[in-house]
Amino acid sequence: MIPKKAITAFLSLGIFLFGGSVFAGSPVAVSPGNAREVAFINQECPTFSWSSAEDAVSYRVEVFEMARGKIVSYEKTAGLSAAVVSAEIEAPALSWTPSVGECLGMGVRYVWYVGGIDSAGIVSWSEGRMFEVGISVSSGVKEAMKEYLEKEWILTESYREMKEVITNEVAKEIATGGNKDQVGRNTVQPLGYEGPTNTFYGQGAGASVTSGTNDTFIGAGAGYNCNSGVGNIFLGYRAGYNEMNSNKLYIANSETDTPLIYGEFDNRILTIYGNLDVIGPDDGLVRLYNVTTDNTPKVSRMVLGHYTNSQLPVYLIGAASTATDNFVAVGGGNTIGNAATQIDLFTAPGTTTPVGKPRLTIKGNGYVGIGTTRPERELEVTASDEGFIRITGDRMRHGESVGSLEFHNSQSGAVIGKISTVVQDDFPENGQMRFYSSLLGTLNSPSIVIYDTGTVGIGTTAPPGLQQLSVNGSIFLTRKSDSPGAHSDTLLVFGDESEGGLKHIVMRRTETGNDFAVDTWSGREWLTRFLINCISGYVGIGTQSPLYPLEMASGAYVTTGGVWTNASSRDYKDNIEALATEEALDTLKELNPVKFAYKRDGTEKHVGFIAEEVPQLIATKDRKGLSPMDIVAVLTKVVQEQQRTISVLSEKVSELERASR
């Protein structure tokens, strides 16, 4: 009889096959042999087969004689002995059969490996597979044994006794759930068959098999129509009922073409038609490998079927572990799948909220959105409130950076700018904002500094003191041509907010574009107080059309030769009266010429008058200055009077000279 343990072991084999890796990667040795126990084969020249490896241009197969023990890596095996068989096969071939001269010895245990060779000559070796070549018998003996088993032995009493034992044992297992002492009513009496290569249990299991080998069908009607398939495993009622091909796995309870579990042993494929829950025995841990060999690169990937079946699948996530790095790729990174056109990350504030909201979006063009699924720039942040972005650091000392943003050129990699927040004055609550520019990939000193008080330094890191703005260097202002109003060419505005902004000074370019003007607001209108003609260089004070290097609104000007010319036109004057001779003589008498030096320059001597001491006729209102023209007018009047006196005296002298002759 066949004990329960044998049946249980066989079922466990199916579970083991299901639990194996189904992910493609580096080459995997498929047949002959097994990674965990010795497989016995009858061929002295077996066909070696393996799965494909990415980037492989050829494959190398090496077979070694194996002592008792576990399989070790290729490197360790090759270090202990030389290969008895070695061959290199060009891709895309995935199998190789040795010639008669390379056949293996009977009764010897072997281990073999396959290595994928890339274009650089680097070899990635698979895990080993061990097998033993059994002692074979002649084909005539085989045929005789087969004919006896199929035609004569099944008619013997020993066959009927074995069949009855197997039937009863299986019936008890099915009816009692493993309790052999209780056999239920209406017990199913399945049929079973164990041949040299096939194993069938269940009424109608493998009913149509004619030439198929290495098949295992368990369940009524399992593999019913599979007449010539090789290497199939069908578990369940009518599992694989209509399957006619080889190397297939079906776990189902009907004759469906989409069983709960479907597999292809030759292609290393496993498909689950249903939702999958994985209960990890080690705190929910689930491990994914392509190989388990120690000190070997490992990869794992997950993909989604494409909208169009003929296209490559959509790449979901992949990971790789090498001797130097651990990689995780999301949405792409390998030729096995099409890259994602958009990646979204969702979250929700509660643990029972379906769907959630997209918090981070990466578009196919590389644009990233935070709080938006439609970013229109490389990085776009959208928030329902004030849209804060927080950068936190743990610096405490003055000048230490709490957080920075650096800007680099993607072509050269050089840094071209930086924005940094630093601690000020050793107070972690006080901070500066610093803006840096770059020259030839080297950051300059901060170009702009905003201090904790709100003051700003441009070209200097020294606090500006009481000023709100301190500039070390030149200031260049350009017109704001799109501003509306009379001052559309405004460059700079000064104003006093404390008085409603009425005290304004505006620096601007005039409508012609050739002049630079300074205007003030009178309370009713703008008045031009100062103007420079950018072409001629003429300056007007109180006038918008200077005709001289310096011209005043009063009409006074400085000539090109540098001569100061007072405004003296009758058009500028009022209350015109003649200066009396006596008034001029009295004023001249009261003038007191002095020698002096200005306090600002004590080295240069001057002659002149003291404004506070001159007569009222030529004094200014504040008695702080003098007008040369006023003194000239007094002198002129006195000189005129003196000239008349001289003329009269000269005439009298002439008359006396004539009388004396």
Secondary structure, DSSP 8 states (H G I E B T S, - for coil): ---HHHHHHHHHHHHHHHHS-----S--EEES-BSSS-EEE--SS--EEE---TT-SEEEEEEEE--SS----HHHHHHHS--SEEEEEETT--EE---GGG---TT-EEEEEEEEE-TT--EEE---EEEEE-----HHHHHHHHHIIIIIGGGSHHHHHHHHHHHHHHHHHHHHTT-TT---TT-----EEE-SS-EEESTTTTTT-SS--S-EEESTTTTTT-SS--S-EEESTTTTTT--SSSEEEE-SSS-SS-SEEEETTTTEEEE-S------TTTT-----S---TTS-EEEEEEE--SSTTS--EEEEEEEE-SS-EEEEES--STTSB--SEEEEEE-SSTT-SS-EEEEEEETTS-EEES-SS--SSEEE--SSS----------STT-EEEEEEEE-TTT--EEEEEEEEEETTEEEEEEEEEEEEETTEE-S-SEEE-TTS-EEES--S--TT-SEEESS-------TT--STTTTEEEEEE-GGGTT-SEEEEEE-TTSSEEEEEEE-SSSEEEEEEEETTT--EEES-SS--SSEEETTS-EE-TTS-EE----GGG--S-----HHHHHHHHHH---EEEE-TT-TTSEEEE--GGGS-GGGB-SSSS-B-HHHHHHHHHHHHHHHHHHHHHHHHHHHHHHHHH-
